[in-house]
């Protein structure tokens, strides 16, 4: 009997993962100074690799993220600014008790300051409706913070590791019963040389700089 009990105990211990191994927290996102991203702090999202866009007359280098409107309507879209760090942003995780931003976890992204062009719209990121004329789904603003579920499914994004830097992804887990397509966030250049953030197969490789 003792031998049987010993065998069962040995089997139970060796056939299961160590306690806590499956629940290890994802690694933290690191900014350009080597510090962990903190919820609610201000950061710039900037290109990890410098790049240049050329038009008919001149060329310019891409910079950080800002707000703009194609037709002066609200809400404003998220665009890549020309040759500067753009506007500061904040990251708010789905678990409001967590102070560190971690990879592959749901979060809201918002510009830190309101924009006087659209005072009645928030600067919280969300996916826009599919633009059939351009064949794109842009990242726009006007979302809400928190309230995870089907009514806010378009407001949640993730930060993933990408090569030696990071990328943004739309693949929320806040509503398990919701059907959505997971996709990277990349850059789309329109006919006026505006650089929009949009769903893409080619991710925009980024890093985070404390503002």
C-alpha positions in Angstrom: 0.0 0.0 0.0 2.8 2.4 0.9 4.4 1.7 -2.5 1.1 2.5 -4.3 0.6 5.7 -2.4 4.2 6.8 -3.1 3.7 6.1 -6.8 0.5 8.1 -6.9 2.1 11.0 -5.1 5.1 11.0 -7.4 2.8 10.9 -10.5 0.7 13.8 -9.2 3.7 16.0 -8.6 5.5 15.2 -11.9 2.5 15.3 -14.2 1.5 18.9 -13.3 3.3 22.2 -14.0 4.8 23.9 -11.0 2.4 26.0 -9.1 2.3 29.6 -10.5 4.1 28.7 -13.8 0.9 29.1 -15.9 -0.1 32.4 -14.2 3.2 34.3 -14.6 2.6 37.9 -15.6 3.6 39.0 -19.1 6.8 41.0 -19.3 6.5 44.8 -18.9 6.8 47.2 -21.8 10.1 49.2 -21.6 10.6 52.8 -22.8 13.6 54.3 -24.5 15.3 55.0 -21.1 15.0 51.4 -20.0 12.1 52.0 -17.6 8.8 50.2 -17.3 5.8 51.9 -18.8 3.5 53.1 -16.1 -0.3 53.4 -16.3 -1.4 57.0 -16.6 2.1 58.4 -17.3 2.7 60.4 -20.4 4.7 58.9 -23.4 5.4 59.6 -27.0 5.0 56.7 -29.5 7.8 57.2 -32.0 9.1 55.1 -34.9 11.7 52.5 -33.9 13.3 52.9 -37.3 13.6 56.3 -39.0 11.8 56.5 -42.3 11.1 59.0 -45.1 8.0 59.7 -47.2 8.4 61.5 -50.5 5.7 63.4 -52.4 5.8 65.2 -55.8 7.6 68.2 -54.4 9.5 67.2 -51.3 10.4 64.5 -48.8 9.9 64.4 -45.0 10.7 62.1 -42.2 8.0 60.4 -40.1 7.7 61.2 -36.4 5.4 60.5 -33.5 1.6 60.4 -33.4 -0.9 63.2 -33.4 -4.5 64.0 -34.4 -5.9 65.2 -37.7 -9.0 65.2 -39.8 -9.4 64.4 -43.5 -12.4 66.7 -44.0 -12.4 68.8 -40.8 -15.0 66.6 -39.3 -15.0 65.0 -35.8 -13.8 62.8 -34.3 -10.1 63.2 -35.3 -8.0 60.4 -36.6 -4.7 59.2 -35.3 -1.9 60.1 -37.7 1.9 59.9 -37.9 3.3 63.4 -37.5 6.0 64.8 -39.8 9.5 65.1 -38.2 8.6 65.6 -34.6 7.6 63.5 -31.5 3.9 64.2 -31.9 1.5 64.5 -28.9 1.9 62.7 -25.5 -0.3 59.7 -24.8 -1.4 57.6 -21.8 -2.0 53.9 -21.5 -4.7 52.5 -19.2 -4.8 48.7 -18.6 -8.1 46.8 -18.4 -7.2 45.9 -14.8 -7.2 49.4 -13.3 -5.3 48.1 -10.2 -2.2 47.4 -12.3 0.4 50.2 -12.4 2.7 48.6 -15.0 1.8 48.3 -18.7 2.6 44.8 -19.9 2.8 43.2 -23.4 -0.1 41.4 -24.9 -2.7 42.8 -22.4 -5.8 44.8 -23.2 -5.5 48.6 -22.7 -7.0 51.9 -23.7 -4.8 54.5 -25.4 -5.6 58.2 -25.3 -3.9 61.5 -26.1 -3.2 63.2 -22.8 -4.8 66.6 -23.8 -8.1 67.5 -25.3 -8.2 68.9 -28.8 -10.1 72.2 -29.2 -11.1 71.3 -32.8 -13.4 68.5 -31.4 -14.2 69.6 -27.8 -17.1 67.2 -27.5 -15.2 64.1 -28.5 -12.7 62.2 -26.3 -9.1 61.5 -27.4 -9.5 57.8 -26.5 -8.5 55.6 -29.5 -11.0 53.3 -31.2 -11.3 51.6 -34.6 -13.3 53.5 -37.1 -15.8 51.9 -39.5 -14.3 50.3 -42.6 -13.7 53.0 -45.3 -14.8 51.2 -48.5 -13.5 54.1 -50.7 -10.0 53.7 -49.4 -10.1 50.0 -48.4 -8.9 50.9 -44.9 -10.0 50.7 -41.3 -8.5 53.7 -39.6 -7.7 54.3 -35.9 -9.7 57.2 -34.8 -10.8 58.8 -31.5 -14.0 59.3 -29.6 -13.8 56.1 -27.6 -14.4 55.6 -23.8 -12.1 54.4 -21.0 -13.0 51.1 -19.3 -16.3 49.3 -19.4 -14.9 46.2 -21.1 -17.5 44.3 -23.1 -19.2 44.1 -26.5 -20.2 47.8 -26.5 -16.5 48.9 -26.1 -14.9 46.2 -28.2 -13.5 48.8 -30.7 -11.7 50.7 -27.9 -9.1 48.1 -26.8 -5.6 47.6 -28.1 -2.5 45.7 -27.1 1.3 46.3 -27.3 3.3 43.3 -28.6 7.0 42.7 -28.9 8.1 43.0 -32.5 11.7 42.1 -33.4 13.8 44.5 -31.2 11.0 46.9 -30.5 7.2 46.9 -30.3 4.0 47.1 -32.4 0.4 47.9 -31.7 -2.3 45.2 -32.2 -6.1 45.1 -32.3 -7.0 41.8 -30.8 -9.1 42.4 -27.6 -9.9 39.7 -25.1 -12.4 41.9 -23.1 -15.4 40.2 -24.8 -14.8 36.4 -25.3 -18.1 36.0 -27.1 -17.5 38.9 -29.5 -16.3 38.0 -33.0 -13.5 40.2 -34.4 -10.5 39.9 -36.6 -7.1 40.2 -35.0 -4.7 42.5 -36.9 -1.6 44.6 -36.6 -1.8 48.4 -36.6 0.2 49.8 -39.4 0.5 53.0 -41.5 -1.5 54.0 -44.6 -0.4 57.0 -46.7 -3.4 58.6 -48.4 -3.4 60.8 -51.6 -2.5 63.9 -49.6 0.5 62.2 -48.0 -1.2 62.0 -44.6 0.1 59.0 -42.7 -2.8 57.3 -40.9 -2.7 54.5 -38.4 -4.9 51.7 -39.7 -5.3 47.9 -39.6 -2.6 46.4 -41.7 -0.6 43.3 -42.5 2.6 45.4 -42.1 3.0 46.6 -38.5 4.3 50.0 -37.6 7.4 49.3 -35.6 7.5 51.6 -32.6 9.1 52.5 -29.3 8.0 54.6 -26.3 9.6 57.7 -25.0 8.7 59.3 -21.7 7.2 62.8 -22.3 
